């Protein structure tokens, strides 16, 4: 399953045209108290539209984006198969696109102050909690974020949010080639990458294989 990953530092992206957004997206900008957060939102949404328009050979403004009841975005009003997912953390945005399979992506800032052991007791399975507790220093934080980003990417793939028990998405061989095991018996493939300094990325697709292709945001801006 091929997945294109588009990542960017929003500080390096010029301001984007507000009018490219759909009316609902424009209305959502009113919820932001600070201009910095409003600007980030506009950049993220316009970039998503430009990337999808790139694949569909359509103008960004004309791309139809719908939402499930739980808020997962999907391509609407198009006969073409194209799956996507978006994640952001601080100034970074990550967009995954595939023509082959449903996917989920997650990007997280590697916060050195995070209470990994405490959080893991609420969301992780016993074997995963043990892995974190038995890790030392930086390895403890790395183990936590490997688990967290893959689990987050999975629940974004299935579109259930935190209503899905994260401990049921068991991540195996975390520090080597991670695998994810789900009670439903379906096949999912995952990967953890750390090519952006101070950030962790998890990707999960439905299927038995995953081929990642890192794309440059300059292609569509």
KAFENDA-V726468 format. One line per field, one symbol per residue. psi: psi as a letter, one per 40 degrees, with the letter a starting at -180 (. if undefined). A space follows every 50 residues. Layout:
BEGIN
psi=???
END
This chain:
BEGIN
psi=hhhhhhiihddehiiihdediiddddddeeehdhdddddddddddddddd dddddefiiddehhhihideehiihifhehhhiiiiiihbeiihhhhied iiiiihhhhgheehgdddddddeiiddddddddeiibddddddddddddd dddddddefeaeehhdeeghhifdebgiihhideeihihiihifehheii hhhhihieihhhhhihdede.
END
